[in-house]
Amino acid sequence: MTAVRRLLPITSAVLLAALASGVVGFVYAHEPARDEVDLVVERERPAGSVTVVGGTVAEVRDGRIRITGERGSTDLPIAAGAPSEELQSLPPSGLATGARVNVGVERSDYGVALSGLVVVAAP
């Protein structure tokens, strides 16, 4: 009988802890999903603003260039007399501290890889 009296508080505590764990698990399992808010801001660009488009040149003809990227295709007019240049290799010694550059990178599962570097001549 004394052994039963000693085990009674411990057994009660274990049963109470198991019941509490069950209730907490049930509540968390049936918790309603959190609200997701998709915010889309649509606004027109002011006239003359700069537009940056990234991608690959898909086609050039009739004074237009088509760029294909992650967001689809974009057709852009080429202004008459617009300067165009040919990319050429540049030795590492040709880069100066403070030079203006455009860097191309690709992100993958293994990290970020440099895919291109374009040096922009100072105006």
Backbone bond lengths (Angstrom), bond angles and torsions (degrees), N, CA, C in turn:
res aa  C-N    CA-C-N  psi(-1)  N-CA   C-N-CA  omega(-1)  CA-C   N-CA-C  phi
1 M - - - 1.429 - - 1.529 111.55 -
2 T 1.314 116.80 -40.61 1.458 118.94 179.78 1.523 111.14 -66.53
3 A 1.319 116.82 -31.63 1.475 120.03 177.86 1.520 110.25 -66.08
4 V 1.320 116.85 -37.08 1.464 121.36 178.83 1.515 109.75 -67.69
5 R 1.333 116.68 -39.42 1.459 120.13 179.32 1.526 111.01 -65.77
6 R 1.336 117.90 -35.48 1.461 120.36 178.63 1.523 111.36 -71.19
7 L 1.311 118.00 -35.19 1.470 122.10 -178.03 1.523 112.86 -80.81
8 L 1.306 117.99 -20.17 1.455 121.54 -176.78 1.533 112.79 -59.93
9 P 1.337 121.51 -47.53 1.472 119.85 178.72 1.530 112.41 -65.46
10 I 1.310 116.87 -38.84 1.477 120.21 -179.99 1.519 109.96 -66.55
11 T 1.336 116.76 -44.23 1.459 120.76 179.12 1.526 110.74 -63.52
12 S 1.317 116.40 -40.48 1.467 119.75 178.46 1.525 110.77 -63.61
13 A 1.327 117.65 -41.84 1.467 121.21 179.72 1.535 110.95 -64.89
14 V 1.317 117.17 -41.65 1.468 121.30 178.80 1.526 110.28 -64.51
15 L 1.310 118.17 -44.94 1.462 121.38 178.97 1.529 111.32 -64.44
16 L 1.332 116.83 -39.82 1.458 120.79 178.27 1.536 110.55 -64.97
17 A 1.334 118.08 -41.50 1.470 122.04 178.20 1.529 110.60 -65.14
18 A 1.318 118.07 -41.11 1.463 121.59 178.77 1.525 110.50 -65.12
19 L 1.322 117.14 -42.57 1.460 120.99 178.43 1.533 110.75 -63.52
20 A 1.344 117.07 -44.06 1.462 120.85 178.66 1.522 110.91 -62.78
21 S 1.325 117.97 -41.37 1.469 121.31 177.94 1.518 111.09 -62.59
22 G 1.310 116.62 -40.79 1.464 120.27 177.89 1.515 112.23 -63.36
23 V 1.328 116.63 -43.12 1.467 120.67 179.53 1.526 110.34 -64.84
24 V 1.326 117.67 -45.61 1.471 121.36 179.50 1.524 110.40 -62.80
25 G 1.312 118.08 -43.26 1.468 121.13 178.08 1.514 111.86 -62.16
26 F 1.327 117.38 -41.07 1.462 120.91 178.87 1.525 111.07 -63.65
27 V 1.339 116.53 -43.71 1.466 120.50 -178.74 1.525 110.08 -63.72
28 Y 1.321 118.15 -46.79 1.466 120.30 -179.08 1.524 112.30 -68.35
29 A 1.324 117.43 -31.03 1.471 119.92 179.13 1.522 111.28 -71.03
30 H 1.327 117.99 -27.86 1.455 121.25 -177.64 1.527 113.04 -108.65
31 E 1.321 115.61 16.57 1.467 119.23 178.56 1.525 108.93 -66.46
32 P 1.304 118.62 135.38 1.467 119.77 179.26 1.527 110.63 -64.77
33 A 1.326 114.93 149.13 1.463 120.48 -179.74 1.521 109.71 -65.44
34 R 1.310 115.38 148.01 1.460 119.61 178.76 1.515 109.85 -73.25
35 D 1.306 115.85 147.15 1.455 121.05 178.68 1.520 109.92 -69.20
36 E 1.323 116.18 137.63 1.451 121.70 174.55 1.519 107.69 -111.69
37 V 1.311 115.55 130.40 1.456 120.99 -178.78 1.514 108.49 -113.87
38 D 1.325 117.39 119.14 1.458 122.47 174.40 1.508 107.17 -97.46
39 L 1.305 115.64 117.80 1.453 121.23 -177.61 1.520 108.86 -106.25
40 V 1.312 116.40 121.86 1.452 122.01 178.45 1.522 107.62 -121.16
41 V 1.323 115.16 123.06 1.457 120.40 179.21 1.520 107.33 -108.78
42 E 1.301 115.74 116.33 1.455 120.37 178.63 1.516 108.47 -110.39
43 R 1.294 115.34 125.60 1.451 119.79 176.49 1.517 108.39 -149.28
44 E 1.294 114.62 150.46 1.452 119.49 179.58 1.514 109.17 -82.73
45 R 1.328 114.49 146.67 1.455 119.25 177.14 1.519 109.08 -79.85
46 P 1.312 116.18 142.51 1.463 118.05 176.08 1.528 110.44 -66.22
47 A 1.308 116.54 149.61 1.458 121.07 179.83 1.522 109.59 -59.00
48 G 1.318 115.95 136.04 1.454 120.95 177.82 1.516 114.41 82.82
49 S 1.349 118.67 5.19 1.460 119.68 179.87 1.533 109.61 -76.64
50 V 1.304 115.16 156.06 1.459 121.79 -177.99 1.520 109.04 -79.60
51 T 1.337 116.71 134.31 1.451 122.77 176.76 1.523 108.50 -115.25
52 V 1.323 117.27 128.51 1.458 121.57 178.53 1.520 107.73 -108.32
53 V 1.330 116.07 123.47 1.459 121.89 -179.96 1.521 107.71 -124.48
54 G 1.315 116.47 128.88 1.458 120.71 178.30 1.506 110.52 -111.65
55 G 1.325 116.94 148.77 1.447 120.85 177.59 1.514 111.50 154.92
56 T 1.315 115.14 -157.07 1.457 122.97 -177.73 1.517 109.37 -116.34
57 V 1.321 116.32 140.49 1.463 120.20 177.59 1.528 107.98 -70.37
58 A 1.323 116.20 118.49 1.461 121.46 -179.29 1.526 111.51 -96.26
59 E 1.341 116.55 -33.10 1.467 119.38 -175.71 1.528 109.55 -163.70
60 V 1.338 114.98 143.15 1.462 121.31 173.66 1.517 107.29 -133.15
61 R 1.352 116.83 119.32 1.470 120.28 175.92 1.523 109.72 -169.84
62 D 1.310 114.61 156.05 1.466 122.78 177.17 1.535 112.65 52.03
63 G 1.325 116.72 39.50 1.450 119.91 176.97 1.517 114.56 72.43
64 R 1.333 116.77 19.91 1.468 120.90 179.85 1.524 108.69 -133.85
65 I 1.323 114.63 153.18 1.468 121.06 176.34 1.523 107.91 -127.52
66 R 1.315 116.78 135.47 1.469 121.97 179.00 1.524 108.02 -108.55
67 I 1.334 115.04 122.34 1.460 122.54 178.24 1.520 108.12 -107.80
68 T 1.339 117.33 129.26 1.456 122.18 178.15 1.522 108.25 -111.58
69 G 1.339 116.29 125.47 1.463 121.04 -179.07 1.510 111.22 -141.15
70 E 1.317 115.62 -162.52 1.472 121.10 -178.15 1.517 112.25 -64.40
71 R 1.326 117.76 -28.77 1.467 121.40 -177.86 1.519 112.64 -94.33
72 G 1.322 118.44 11.33 1.456 121.24 -179.90 1.513 111.13 106.22
73 S 1.324 115.67 -160.82 1.463 121.73 -178.14 1.524 110.76 -98.29
74 T 1.328 114.85 146.32 1.457 121.56 177.46 1.513 108.25 -132.85
75 D 1.339 116.73 126.04 1.465 121.51 175.54 1.516 108.50 -98.01
76 L 1.326 116.07 129.47 1.461 121.00 -179.49 1.527 109.54 -127.15
77 P 1.321 117.46 139.89 1.468 119.57 176.18 1.528 110.22 -76.97
78 I 1.313 115.89 146.00 1.463 121.32 174.00 1.526 106.42 -103.04
79 A 1.324 115.53 115.70 1.459 120.25 -177.59 1.528 110.29 -64.46
80 A 1.343 115.73 144.08 1.467 120.22 178.01 1.521 108.93 -60.70
81 G 1.305 116.18 131.05 1.453 121.30 179.16 1.519 114.16 80.68
82 A 1.328 117.88 8.55 1.463 120.44 178.82 1.527 109.20 -66.22
83 P 1.327 117.85 133.60 1.468 119.11 -179.43 1.519 110.96 -70.99
84 S 1.309 116.19 141.29 1.462 121.10 173.60 1.522 107.21 -135.08
85 E 1.286 116.02 148.65 1.448 121.40 -176.18 1.510 110.17 -132.99
86 E 1.306 115.52 157.84 1.461 122.07 176.62 1.520 107.93 -98.63
87 L 1.325 116.36 133.77 1.449 119.73 178.05 1.516 109.87 -76.20
88 Q 1.316 116.33 136.71 1.455 122.15 179.53 1.517 109.01 -129.97
89 S 1.322 115.86 153.09 1.465 119.64 177.86 1.518 110.03 -67.07
90 L 1.303 115.61 145.84 1.455 122.04 -179.67 1.527 107.71 -128.30
91 P 1.331 117.49 127.89 1.472 118.14 178.31 1.524 109.44 -67.81
92 P 1.331 117.69 152.84 1.474 120.14 -179.65 1.522 112.83 -54.82
93 S 1.317 117.28 -28.78 1.464 119.22 -179.91 1.532 111.22 -71.42
94 G 1.337 117.47 -12.21 1.457 121.41 179.88 1.514 113.65 -79.39
95 L 1.330 117.65 -9.52 1.462 121.65 178.48 1.518 109.66 -89.79
96 A 1.302 115.80 129.95 1.467 121.06 178.73 1.523 109.38 -109.34
97 T 1.294 116.91 152.53 1.455 121.28 176.07 1.523 109.14 -60.85
98 G 1.322 115.99 130.32 1.460 120.74 179.35 1.522 113.72 90.03
99 A 1.354 118.45 3.78 1.468 120.76 179.41 1.521 109.87 -66.74
100 R 1.338 117.02 146.30 1.466 122.34 176.48 1.523 107.99 -84.21
101 V 1.325 116.81 128.04 1.463 121.17 -177.72 1.519 110.47 -137.26
102 N 1.317 115.67 155.91 1.468 123.34 167.06 1.520 105.45 -112.50
103 V 1.323 116.56 127.94 1.454 120.77 -176.00 1.523 108.87 -111.19
104 G 1.320 116.18 133.07 1.464 121.46 174.81 1.516 109.34 -103.71
105 V 1.333 116.77 128.65 1.463 121.05 178.69 1.519 109.36 -133.97
106 E 1.307 115.07 154.70 1.464 121.34 175.39 1.514 107.76 -126.29
107 R 1.336 116.59 133.44 1.458 121.62 179.22 1.530 108.45 -97.62
108 S 1.323 116.13 134.34 1.461 120.92 177.98 1.518 108.84 -137.70
109 D 1.330 115.85 -176.18 1.463 120.18 178.23 1.519 112.07 -65.03
110 Y 1.325 116.69 -19.84 1.458 121.08 -176.16 1.521 112.64 -97.59
111 G 1.318 118.43 -1.86 1.457 121.56 179.43 1.513 111.07 127.79
112 V 1.322 116.08 -159.40 1.458 122.40 -178.25 1.520 108.65 -104.56
113 A 1.334 116.83 131.49 1.469 121.58 -179.76 1.515 109.56 -117.79
114 L 1.315 117.08 134.29 1.451 123.03 177.56 1.522 108.44 -73.73
115 S 1.331 116.67 123.78 1.467 120.05 -178.27 1.523 112.17 -111.77
116 G 1.315 118.21 -11.36 1.455 119.39 179.09 1.510 111.98 -176.88
117 L 1.314 115.25 156.01 1.460 121.88 178.73 1.520 107.22 -143.88
118 V 1.326 116.47 122.22 1.461 121.63 179.74 1.518 107.32 -116.41
119 V 1.332 115.82 121.67 1.464 120.79 178.35 1.521 107.89 -88.71
120 V 1.321 115.70 128.35 1.465 121.42 -179.34 1.520 108.59 -101.25
121 A 1.322 116.18 122.42 1.459 120.69 -179.76 1.526 110.02 -65.42
122 A 1.304 116.09 140.23 1.464 120.84 178.61 1.525 109.34 -67.29
123 P 1.341 118.44 142.31 1.479 120.57 -178.60 1.516 111.37 -71.70
